[in-house]
Amino acid sequence: EYRDEHGDCNVPKNYEPNPPLAKWVACQRAQHRLLQKRRPSHMAKERIGRLEGIGFKWDGRCEVWDRRLGELQEYRDEHGDCNVPKNYEPNPPLAKWVACQRAQHRLLQKRRPSHMAKERIGRLEGIGFKWDGRCEVWDRRLGELQEYRDEHG
């Protein structure tokens, strides 16, 4: 049912319409991680095949990341930049995701543990993402001010 409605099997951990399903999905991923680490697990190869047969992804975070990147590209196409405001009402999860990408990048720059991978940095920069959104906004406002000065003297 979830897949038919949402187009994927990436049930969020806090899925209110069906908390037992969310817990079960998280358990399947946890059991698969144990199996990958060669630790005791209840995950059988037959179950892996059945889950993968319906499009189940073992790392749901990657799927969400890709979806958010697509949403960011749509935002950029509409607004001309990737600076999603923190209080972006049409898509609050996108605003939170953008802030998280910048925070993870800052951690990486400080050589602290981070989930930001080089591949993701390249994909973000490839669509024009700026790591310090405030600088980009400042530059845009300066340009607008120069245009105002040129028009009004």
C-alpha positions in Angstrom: 0.0 0.0 0.0 2.7 2.5 1.0 4.6 1.9 -2.3 1.5 2.4 -4.4 0.8 5.7 -2.7 4.3 7.1 -2.4 6.1 5.4 -5.3 8.8 3.8 -3.2 9.3 1.6 -0.2 11.1 4.1 1.9 8.7 4.3 4.9 9.9 7.0 7.3 10.7 6.0 10.9 7.9 8.4 12.1 5.2 7.2 9.6 2.1 8.2 11.6 -0.5 6.3 9.5 1.2 3.0 10.2 3.8 3.0 13.0 4.2 -0.8 13.0 5.1 -0.7 9.3 7.7 1.9 10.0 9.2 -0.1 12.8 9.2 -3.3 10.7 11.0 -1.5 7.8 13.6 -0.2 10.2 14.0 -3.7 11.6 14.5 -5.2 8.1 17.3 -2.7 7.4 18.9 -3.3 10.8 18.9 -7.1 10.2 20.4 -6.6 6.8 23.2 -4.5 8.2 23.9 -7.2 10.7 24.1 -9.7 7.9 26.4 -7.5 5.9 28.7 -7.4 8.9 28.6 -11.2 9.2 26.9 -11.0 12.5 23.9 -13.0 13.7 20.8 -11.9 11.8 17.2 -13.1 11.1 17.5 -11.9 7.5 17.3 -14.8 5.0 18.4 -14.6 1.4 14.8 -15.4 0.4 13.6 -12.4 2.3 16.2 -10.2 0.7 15.0 -11.3 -2.7 11.4 -10.7 -1.9 12.1 -7.2 -0.5 14.3 -6.3 -3.5 11.7 -7.7 -5.8 9.3 -4.9 -4.8 11.9 -2.2 -5.0 13.0 -2.1 -1.4 16.3 -0.1 -0.9 18.5 -1.1 2.0 19.7 2.5 2.6 16.6 4.6 2.6 18.6 7.7 3.3 20.2 7.6 -0.2 16.8 7.5 -1.8 15.6 10.5 0.3 18.8 12.4 -0.5 18.3 11.9 -4.2 14.7 13.0 -3.9 15.6 16.2 -2.0 18.3 16.9 -4.6 15.6 16.8 -7.3 13.5 19.1 -5.2 16.4 21.5 -4.9 16.9 21.5 -8.6 13.2 22.4 -9.1 13.6 25.2 -6.5 16.7 26.5 -8.4 14.9 26.4 -11.7 12.1 28.5 -10.2 14.1 30.9 -8.1 17.5 31.1 -9.9 19.6 29.8 -6.9 19.8 27.0 -4.3 19.2 29.2 -1.3 16.1 27.7 0.2 15.0 29.9 3.1 14.9 28.2 6.5 11.2 29.0 6.7 10.3 27.8 3.2 6.6 27.1 3.6 6.0 25.2 0.3 8.5 22.5 1.4 9.8 22.7 5.0 11.7 19.3 4.6 13.7 20.7 1.7 14.7 23.8 3.8 15.8 21.5 6.6 17.7 19.3 4.2 19.6 22.2 2.7 20.6 23.5 6.1 21.7 19.9 7.0 23.9 19.7 3.9 25.6 22.9 4.8 26.1 21.8 8.4 27.6 18.4 7.3 29.9 20.2 4.9 31.1 22.6 7.7 31.8 19.5 9.9 33.8 18.0 7.0 35.8 21.2 6.6 36.7 21.1 10.3 37.8 17.5 9.9 35.0 16.3 12.2 32.8 13.2 11.6 30.4 14.0 8.8 27.9 12.2 6.5 28.9 14.5 3.6 30.6 12.4 0.8 32.7 13.8 -2.0 30.2 12.4 -4.5 27.4 14.4 -2.9 29.5 17.6 -2.8 30.1 17.2 -6.5 26.4 16.6 -7.2 25.4 19.7 -5.2 28.0 21.9 -6.7 27.0 20.6 -10.1 23.6 22.3 -9.8 25.1 25.5 -8.5 24.8 24.9 -4.7 26.8 27.4 -2.6 28.0 26.2 0.7 27.6 29.7 2.3 24.2 30.7 1.2 24.5 34.0 3.0 27.3 35.1 0.7 25.3 34.3 -2.4 22.4 36.3 -1.1 24.7 39.2 -0.2 26.2 39.2 -3.7 22.7 39.1 -5.3 21.6 42.0 -3.1 24.7 44.0 -4.0 23.9 43.4 -7.7 20.3 44.6 -7.1 21.6 47.7 -5.3 24.0 48.5 -8.3 21.1 48.2 -10.7 19.0 50.5 -8.5 21.9 53.0 -8.4 22.3 52.8 -12.2 18.6 53.4 -12.7 18.0 56.1 -10.1 21.4 57.8 -10.0 
